[in-house]
């Protein structure tokens, strides 16, 4: 029998098992919200918050080390910059190819899909970028708040 | 818009806001603030602003309550008043 003092207060088999079963469905719902952002309520910000909440739930039910096994600090920083780079990149490329900033119809000269399709696909690319950045910033905010900035020992 | 439902949710929103300001315990205040956020989410959804309601439910009731609680756990219990 393992020592009871190995676990911090609040760690429970029921909570751990239910969180382990719940986290993939939360992440799937977050991806659904991001991808269907321009048809239905939701979008990059809301879907990113849901994806970040899945990692926060993992860090709450287990500990911070477990959530950092699934998303390391380096990957977190990479996602933060990748999302901003996707947003700025889509805007800048559409400005380079003859349109205004974030004028997706100009991307038709790069890959000819048709201007109407590019309006739909460009907003999807921007939402993906927003989702990446919001997810990693939410997780980073929780890590910093719960470990008072050290990012190693959390709740 | 059903005005009876509207009036009921608005009354509960005002009650939750007053409780959040006046309660002494920080943990209780943050929990009541989560209830306030969720009632605001119901109000937005009932008024037809589903996108705002979605943001309020995820950010206001979900993540910001966790942020408040994890910040409160870093404070101490002792108080002068």
Interface residues (C-beta under 8 A of the other chain):
Chain A: X33 X41 X42 X43 X45 X46 X49 X50 X52 X53 X56 X60 X138 X141 X142 X145 X146 X148 X155
Chain B: X50 X51 X53 X54 X55 X58 X59 X62 X63 X66 X67 X70 X71 X73 X74
